[in-house]
Amino acid sequence: MSRFGLPIRFAIVITGLLIAYFFIISLFGWHTNPLFSLFNGVITGLGIYEVIKIYKLRKGSDFSYAEGFTTGIVTGFVATLLFTLFFGIYAGNIDPEFLENLVGPWGGTTSLGVVIFTVAISGFTTSIVTTLSFMQLFKPSWNTSKEKNKTSDSNQAISKP
């Protein structure tokens, strides 16, 4: 399996969940309320957490911070690109009035490009922040208190005649 097989598979699953969530909230007419997009971060975060966890289990003691970080970033970025593509198709072709409903309460106008750019930046930012956060849980500990105790014990043993 290629190095990016696992992250891409998880990215496809995350994208599917994001699209399903979008369609579910659109059934209630909530898809034009930006507050409901906060749950997208939860979906993406859970997916990134799971892919890093599984990758660490597969690698075992060979797991490194850089590999875990790369796994999370690739997963999040691919999921963001795929969801942004879907969002652009939806807002541009499937429901062209979506943008008017999205910014309507604020009395402004916007272009499809600005909204797509915002969705992409939001996804990339979520991916970076959640990956950095979760890697704090998965990285090897640098706690050296046990090493200091071993070193001081061995120093005492050496200094005793």
C-alpha positions in Angstrom: 0.0 0.0 0.0 1.3 3.4 -0.8 2.3 5.9 1.9 -0.8 8.0 1.3 -3.4 5.2 0.9 -4.7 5.4 4.5 -5.0 9.2 4.6 -6.8 9.3 1.2 -9.2 6.6 2.2 -10.0 8.5 5.4 -10.3 11.8 3.4 -12.9 10.2 1.2 -14.9 9.0 4.2 -14.6 12.5 5.9 -15.8 14.1 2.6 -18.8 11.7 2.4 -19.7 12.5 6.0 -19.4 16.3 5.4 -21.6 16.0 2.3 -24.2 13.8 4.1 -24.3 16.3 7.0 -24.7 19.2 4.6 -27.7 17.5 2.9 -29.2 16.6 6.2 -29.2 20.1 7.5 -30.4 21.4 4.1 -33.5 19.3 4.6 -34.4 21.6 7.5 -33.2 24.7 5.7 -30.3 25.2 8.1 -27.6 24.9 5.4 -27.6 28.7 5.0 -26.9 29.3 8.6 -23.1 29.5 9.1 -23.3 28.4 12.7 -24.1 24.9 11.5 -20.8 24.7 9.7 -19.0 24.5 13.0 -19.9 20.8 13.2 -17.8 20.4 10.0 -14.8 20.9 12.3 -16.0 18.1 14.6 -16.4 15.7 11.7 -13.0 16.6 10.2 -11.3 16.5 13.6 -12.7 13.0 14.5 -11.5 11.7 11.1 -8.0 13.1 11.6 -7.8 11.7 15.1 -8.8 8.3 13.9 -6.4 8.2 10.9 -3.5 9.3 13.1 -4.4 6.7 15.8 -4.6 3.9 13.2 -1.4 5.0 11.6 0.4 4.9 14.9 -1.0 1.5 15.7 0.3 0.2 12.4 3.7 1.7 12.7 4.2 0.8 16.4 7.6 1.9 17.7 8.6 3.2 14.3 6.0 6.0 14.6 7.4 9.5 14.4 5.9 12.9 14.9 6.6 13.9 11.3 4.8 10.8 9.9 1.8 11.4 12.1 1.7 15.1 11.2 1.9 14.3 7.5 -0.8 11.7 7.8 -3.2 14.2 9.5 -2.4 17.0 7.1 -2.8 14.9 4.0 -6.1 13.6 5.3 -7.5 17.0 6.1 -6.3 18.7 3.0 -7.6 16.1 0.6 -11.0 16.1 2.4 -11.0 19.9 2.2 -10.3 19.9 -1.5 -13.0 17.3 -2.2 -15.6 19.0 -0.1 -14.7 22.4 -1.6 -15.2 20.9 -5.0 -18.6 19.5 -4.0 -19.6 22.9 -2.4 -18.6 24.8 -5.5 -20.7 22.5 -7.7 -23.6 22.7 -5.3 -23.6 26.5 -4.9 -22.9 27.1 -8.6 -25.1 24.6 -10.3 -27.4 22.6 -8.1 -28.8 25.6 -6.0 -27.8 28.9 -7.6 -29.9 30.8 -5.1 -27.9 29.3 -2.2 -25.4 32.3 -2.1 -28.3 34.8 -1.9 -29.8 32.9 1.0 -26.4 32.5 2.7 -25.6 36.2 2.8 -29.1 37.5 2.7 -29.6 38.2 6.4 -26.6 40.6 6.3 -27.8 42.4 3.3 -24.7 42.0 1.1 -23.7 40.3 -2.0 -20.8 38.0 -2.7 -19.3 35.9 -5.4 -19.1 32.2 -5.7 -15.3 32.4 -5.7 -15.2 34.3 -2.4 -17.4 31.7 -0.7 -15.4 28.8 -2.2 -12.2 30.4 -1.0 -13.6 30.8 2.5 -14.7 27.2 2.6 -11.3 26.1 1.5 -9.4 28.3 4.0 -11.7 27.2 6.8 -11.0 23.5 6.0 -7.3 23.9 5.7 -7.2 25.8 9.0 -9.3 23.2 10.7 -7.0 20.5 9.4 -3.8 22.2 10.6 -5.1 23.0 14.1 -6.6 19.6 14.7 -3.6 17.8 13.5 -1.2 19.9 15.7 -3.6 19.3 18.6 -3.9 15.6 18.2 -0.2 15.1 17.6 0.3 16.3 21.2 -1.6 13.2 22.3 0.2 10.8 19.9 3.8 12.0 20.0 6.4 10.1 22.1 6.9 11.5 25.5 10.0 13.5 26.2 9.5 13.2 29.9 13.0 12.6 31.2 12.3 12.3 34.9 12.8 8.5 34.7 16.0 9.0 32.8 17.3 11.5 35.4 16.6 9.0 38.2 18.4 6.3 36.3 21.4 8.6 35.6 21.6 9.7 39.2 21.4 6.1 40.5 24.2 5.1 38.1 26.3 8.1 39.1 25.9 7.2 42.8 26.9 3.6 42.0 30.0 4.7 40.2 31.1 7.2 42.8 30.9 4.7 45.7 34.2 2.9 46.3 
